Amino acid sequence: MRTIQTSEIIDAVAKMCVSANTELPADVRSKLEKAMAEETSPSAKEVLRQLLENADLAHNTKLPLCQDTGLAVFFVEVGDDVRIEGGNLREAINEGTRRGYKDGFLRKSACDPLSRANTGDGTPAIIHFDFVPGDKLKISFMAKGGGAENMSRVTMLAPAQGWEGIKKFVVNRVAEAGPNPCPPTVIGVGIGGTFEHAAKIAKRGLLRKLDDTHPDPDIAAKEKELVDAINALGIGPMGLGGKTTVLGVKITMEPCHLASLPLAVNVQCHSQRHEEVEL
Amino acid sequence: MAEYKLNTPLTDEDIAQLKAGDVVFLTGTIYSARDAAHKKLVDLLDAGKELPFKLEGAAIYYVGPSPAPPGRPIGAAGPTTSYRMDSYAPRLYSLGLKATIGKGKRDAATRQAMQDYTAVYFGATGGAGALLSNSIVESNVIAFDELGPEAIREMKVEDFPLLVINDSHGGELYAVPDRKAAGIE
């Protein structure tokens, strides 16, 4: 049994909230650079140039990449042989979030759904726990901005609709979202599970690297099929037209009820801000 | 596609010359307002009360900046998605508002209001919050402080880089998704 102090968790989470919001991930930068080289439309090129300049500025000034520093979303893998000492794990993650959002001058965007009163400190964070073998604690953080999140959808297809139905729904969702979610986007697709599980696995897929390949060759081919179809829409960077509407599509598929075909599309903006830490 | 340097307050002449796709560098005073602030502005109008700033010739920036770190007038300050303000925009345009600044599509009523009242919708690059903050040289909360990031700020801007998305003649810049090419039609 390994012991991890909550103070260590709080520090790690606070640091991660700040760095994920101020540093463009290397895989995202290289995708944006590649897209800029391939685009022929001057407005598409200009948007991508601004995004790269923005990333340099954020790095140099420690300003956040985007004013919407998101709702703090965490995926946590707790090893079976880990014992948390000094308090509760969920509270430690919330405290780290509070501290990171305050010390990093990040925008506090959590509010009451109806009165819209701001909670004032960026919490509560959205936290998904999973229990895995081993003696490590892995915490993945995602800054989920409202503009892209609002364009996400869950639907329950009929089993007969199959892959064609899935493809049509995903591509159509990106077409309808148009310029709103800050394209070029990253699209997490959750297929299977139940109503709520599809949404969760769609989001978890966004933690993957942009340039990885799905280990299942059939799913990898489906991801490529969706990337090609979405880019054929011609929405382009910020909706101004062009070849780059999506930087990546990440499919997560799990078994579902024999009567169901749950499908979730989680839209993420071009910054794809996320980071992970292992304690 | 032309390039213009404009100053606030904006006039009908300033706006009428603009066409979708033109680049505009805006200098002067603009006001931040987003969801909750718009609701409060409209509540004031309904009650027959004065607004915290003059709408005539004004530009509203749909932004909720991150907090200003020491030594800077403002934190990251990129545009938020505009459609959420569509239920308020036609009324504000009708009262003299000349420009809104945001990102993403506007609805039909808002686009029509721009034609009816010689107004315009500018796009700024979404997510370029650090970069755009460099054009904001001063920022002060002038109303609804209790709304935090959503408070109304008077901001002085210098050469704020904008793109005309919807002009006052019915023109629009956004690409129409090609569903046929994508194989879903």
Chai-1 contact restraints between the chains, C-beta under 6 A:
chainA,res_idxA,chainB,res_idxB,connection_type,confidence,min_distance_angstrom,max_distance_angstrom,comment,restraint_id
A,V47,B,T125,contact,1.0,0.0,6.0,A-B,restraint_1
A,Q50,B,T125,contact,1.0,0.0,6.0,A-B,restraint_2
A,Q50,B,A128,contact,1.0,0.0,6.0,A-B,restraint_3
A,Q50,B,L131,contact,1.0,0.0,6.0,A-B,restraint_4
A,E53,B,L131,contact,1.0,0.0,6.0,A-B,restraint_5
A,N54,B,A128,contact,1.0,0.0,6.0,A-B,restraint_6
A,N54,B,A130,contact,1.0,0.0,6.0,A-B,restraint_7
A,N54,B,L131,contact,1.0,0.0,6.0,A-B,restraint_8
A,L57,B,A130,contact,1.0,0.0,6.0,A-B,restraint_9
A,L57,B,L131,contact,1.0,0.0,6.0,A-B,restraint_10
A,A58,B,A130,contact,1.0,0.0,6.0,A-B,restraint_11
A,L63,B,A76,contact,1.0,0.0,6.0,A-B,restraint_12
A,L63,B,A130,contact,1.0,0.0,6.0,A-B,restraint_13
A,P64,B,S66,contact,1.0,0.0,6.0,A-B,restraint_14
A,P64,B,A76,contact,1.0,0.0,6.0,A-B,restraint_15
A,C66,B,A76,contact,1.0,0.0,6.0,A-B,restraint_16
A,C66,B,G78,contact,1.0,0.0,6.0,A-B,restraint_17
A,C66,B,G127,contact,1.0,0.0,6.0,A-B,restraint_18
A,C66,B,G129,contact,1.0,0.0,6.0,A-B,restraint_19
A,Q67,B,P65,contact,1.0,0.0,6.0,A-B,restraint_20
A,Q67,B,S66,contact,1.0,0.0,6.0,A-B,restraint_21
A,Q67,B,A76,contact,1.0,0.0,6.0,A-B,restraint_22
A,Q67,B,A77,contact,1.0,0.0,6.0,A-B,restraint_23
A,Q67,B,G78,contact,1.0,0.0,6.0,A-B,restraint_24
A,Q67,B,G129,contact,1.0,0.0,6.0,A-B,restraint_25
A,T69,B,S66,contact,1.0,0.0,6.0,A-B,restraint_26
A,F105,B,P67,contact,1.0,0.0,6.0,A-B,restraint_27
A,F105,B,P69,contact,1.0,0.0,6.0,A-B,restraint_28
A,F105,B,G75,contact,1.0,0.0,6.0,A-B,restraint_29
A,L106,B,S66,contact,1.0,0.0,6.0,A-B,restraint_30
A,R107,B,S66,contact,1.0,0.0,6.0,A-B,restraint_31
A,R107,B,P149,contact,1.0,0.0,6.0,A-B,restraint_32
A,R116,B,A36,contact,1.0,0.0,6.0,A-B,restraint_33
A,N118,B,G148,contact,1.0,0.0,6.0,A-B,restraint_34
A,G147,B,T81,contact,1.0,0.0,6.0,A-B,restraint_35
A,K168,B,I184,contact,1.0,0.0,6.0,A-B,restraint_36
A,V171,B,A182,contact,1.0,0.0,6.0,A-B,restraint_37
A,V171,B,I184,contact,1.0,0.0,6.0,A-B,restraint_38
A,N172,B,I184,contact,1.0,0.0,6.0,A-B,restraint_39
A,A175,B,P177,contact,1.0,0.0,6.0,A-B,restraint_40
A,A175,B,R179,contact,1.0,0.0,6.0,A-B,restraint_41
A,G178,B,K105,contact,1.0,0.0,6.0,A-B,restraint_42
A,P179,B,G104,contact,1.0,0.0,6.0,A-B,restraint_43
A,P179,B,Y174,contact,1.0,0.0,6.0,A-B,restraint_44
A,N180,B,T81,contact,1.0,0.0,6.0,A-B,restraint_45
A,N180,B,G104,contact,1.0,0.0,6.0,A-B,restraint_46
A,C182,B,G126,contact,1.0,0.0,6.0,A-B,restraint_47
A,C182,B,G127,contact,1.0,0.0,6.0,A-B,restraint_48
A,A229,B,A182,contact,1.0,0.0,6.0,A-B,restraint_49
A,A229,B,G183,contact,1.0,0.0,6.0,A-B,restraint_50
A,A232,B,A181,contact,1.0,0.0,6.0,A-B,restraint_51
A,A232,B,A182,contact,1.0,0.0,6.0,A-B,restraint_52
A,L233,B,P177,contact,1.0,0.0,6.0,A-B,restraint_53
A,L233,B,D178,contact,1.0,0.0,6.0,A-B,restraint_54
A,L233,B,A182,contact,1.0,0.0,6.0,A-B,restraint_55
A,G234,B,A175,contact,1.0,0.0,6.0,A-B,restraint_56
A,G234,B,D178,contact,1.0,0.0,6.0,A-B,restraint_57
A,I235,B,A175,contact,1.0,0.0,6.0,A-B,restraint_58
A,I235,B,P177,contact,1.0,0.0,6.0,A-B,restraint_59
A,G236,B,A175,contact,1.0,0.0,6.0,A-B,restraint_60
A,G239,B,Y174,contact,1.0,0.0,6.0,A-B,restraint_61
A,G241,B,A175,contact,1.0,0.0,6.0,A-B,restraint_62
A,C269,B,G127,contact,1.0,0.0,6.0,A-B,restraint_63
A,H270,B,G127,contact,1.0,0.0,6.0,A-B,restraint_64
A,S271,B,G127,contact,1.0,0.0,6.0,A-B,restraint_65
